Amino acid sequence: MGVDAAGIGSVMETFFEGTLNGTHKLTQLNNAKIDVDGIGVLNPLWGTYSRPRAVQGPTTTAEVIVRDDVVETIGEPGDKPVQGYALVGRDKGADVLRQLKPGDRVHVDYQSRTSNGSDPATAIGGRHLLVENGRNAHPTTRRTRAPRSGSPPTARRW
């Protein structure tokens, strides 16, 4: 769900696109799970949430702390607050990050795009289908919980 600059709400998909030094694909922004072989950007909006949690499971991980477009440190994902942002990689993404050295200049470029081409002022999402072919896409048992409804945008709600 997104709301554009004119205050019009609509259902849309929002995608992240980015590169590191113009050649290496960035896969996530402030996401709690970095894709296999991915590199995520965790900027100040990430807050104090654990960066190692974003790469749970893989054996090869790396974190690069960048401040003012210069690599400060390279190591394993940590919890220490950073000035600037962290690049966190797993698997092949970690291998790319480990090629950087402290003092290297880096260029990180990223933006979002939407499925309908709009430029949302606000986007809200859960990334999971609620309904598919008129049925609950994730049936529940007594032990699980699942959303049951959605709220479409109307002039009165905005």
C-alpha positions in Angstrom: 0.0 0.0 0.0 1.4 3.4 -0.9 0.3 7.0 -0.7 1.6 9.4 -3.3 2.5 13.1 -2.9 -1.1 14.1 -3.8 -2.5 11.9 -0.9 -3.9 9.2 -3.2 -3.5 5.7 -1.8 -3.1 2.6 -4.0 -2.0 -1.0 -3.8 1.5 -1.3 -5.3 4.7 -3.3 -4.9 7.8 -1.4 -3.9 11.3 -2.6 -4.9 14.8 -1.7 -3.9 17.5 -1.1 -6.4 21.1 -0.2 -5.7 24.8 -0.7 -6.4 28.1 -0.5 -4.6 30.7 1.3 -6.7 28.5 1.0 -9.7 29.2 -2.7 -10.2 28.0 -4.8 -7.2 24.2 -5.2 -6.7 22.8 -4.1 -3.3 19.9 -6.3 -2.4 18.2 -4.7 0.7 17.8 -1.5 2.7 17.3 -1.8 6.4 16.0 -5.3 6.1 16.0 -7.9 8.9 17.1 -10.7 6.5 19.8 -10.2 3.9 19.3 -12.4 0.8 21.7 -15.3 0.0 24.7 -13.9 -1.7 23.4 -10.4 -1.0 24.7 -7.1 0.3 22.4 -5.0 2.4 22.6 -1.3 3.4 21.8 -0.6 7.1 21.6 3.2 7.4 20.9 5.3 10.5 17.2 4.5 10.2 18.1 0.9 11.1 18.5 2.1 14.7 19.9 -0.2 17.3 18.5 -3.5 16.1 21.1 -6.3 15.8 23.0 -6.3 12.5 24.2 -9.9 13.0 20.5 -11.0 13.0 20.2 -9.9 9.4 22.7 -12.6 8.4 21.7 -15.5 10.7 22.7 -18.9 9.3 25.4 -18.5 6.7 28.9 -19.3 7.5 30.4 -16.4 5.4 29.4 -12.9 6.6 31.0 -9.5 6.5 30.3 -6.0 7.6 31.9 -2.8 6.3 31.4 0.4 8.2 31.3 3.5 5.9 31.5 7.1 7.0 31.6 10.0 4.6 32.0 7.5 1.7 35.2 6.1 3.2 35.6 2.5 4.6 36.3 2.7 8.3 36.4 -0.9 9.3 35.8 -4.4 7.9 34.9 -7.4 10.0 32.0 -9.5 11.2 28.5 -7.9 11.6 28.4 -6.2 15.0 26.0 -4.4 17.4 28.2 -1.3 18.0 26.4 1.9 16.9 27.9 3.4 13.8 28.3 6.9 12.5 27.5 6.6 8.8 26.1 3.3 7.6 26.9 -0.5 7.5 27.1 -2.7 4.4 26.3 -6.2 5.5 26.9 -9.2 3.2 26.4 -12.9 3.3 28.0 -15.6 1.2 29.2 -14.1 -2.1 28.1 -10.7 -0.9 30.5 -11.1 2.0 33.3 -12.0 -0.4 32.7 -8.7 -2.3 32.8 -6.7 0.9 36.0 -8.4 2.1 37.8 -7.1 -1.0 37.5 -3.5 0.4 40.1 -2.0 2.7 40.0 0.7 5.3 40.5 4.0 3.6 38.9 2.9 0.3 36.4 5.4 -1.1 33.0 3.8 -1.9 30.0 4.9 -3.8 26.6 3.5 -2.7 23.7 4.4 -4.9 20.1 3.2 -4.2 16.5 4.1 -4.8 13.1 2.5 -4.6 10.8 2.0 -7.5 7.1 0.9 -7.6 5.2 -1.5 -9.7 2.9 1.3 -11.0 5.6 3.9 -11.6 4.4 6.2 -8.9 6.6 8.1 -6.4 5.1 7.3 -3.0 5.4 9.7 -0.1 4.6 6.7 2.2 4.6 3.0 1.7 3.3 0.4 4.1 3.7 -3.3 3.6 4.1 -6.8 4.9 5.5 -8.4 1.8 3.1 -11.4 2.1 0.0 -12.2 0.1 -3.1 -12.2 2.3 -5.5 -13.5 -0.3 -4.9 -15.5 -3.4 -7.7 -16.6 -5.8 -10.3 -15.5 -3.3 -8.9 -17.6 -0.4 -6.6 -17.1 2.6 -3.1 -17.5 1.1 -1.8 -18.8 4.5 -4.4 -21.0 6.2 -3.9 -21.1 9.9 -4.1 -23.8 12.5 -5.0 -23.3 16.1 -1.3 -22.7 16.8 -0.7 -20.0 14.2 -2.0 -16.5 13.7 -2.6 -14.9 10.3 -4.1 -11.6 9.2 -7.7 -11.8 8.2 -8.4 -8.5 6.5 -7.1 -5.5 4.6 -8.3 -2.0 4.4 -8.6 -0.4 0.9 -7.9 3.3 0.5 -10.9 5.6 0.4 -11.3 9.3 0.4 -12.6 9.3 3.9 -9.6 7.4 5.3 -7.0 9.8 3.9 
